[in-house]
Amino acid sequence: MEYQTEDGEALRDDENFCYSAAWEFKGIDSEPELHREPLEFKEVHLAVRSYK
């Protein structure tokens, strides 16, 4: 599968999905607005983890 490694572990896509997101309600007759804020890791770095 495209979302798993050969060992069956989850495959991460940090380049495209490393952000926090929230939808802003703009009113009943308006489309909501998506706000994205990039995540910055200073103490703990992103890493692939194995749960085996």
Secondary structure as GFF3:
##gff-version 3
##sequence-region A 1 52
A	DSSP	alpha_helix	14	17	.	.	.	ID=ss1
A	DSSP	beta_strand	19	24	.	.	.	ID=ss2
A	DSSP	beta_strand	33	38	.	.	.	ID=ss3
###
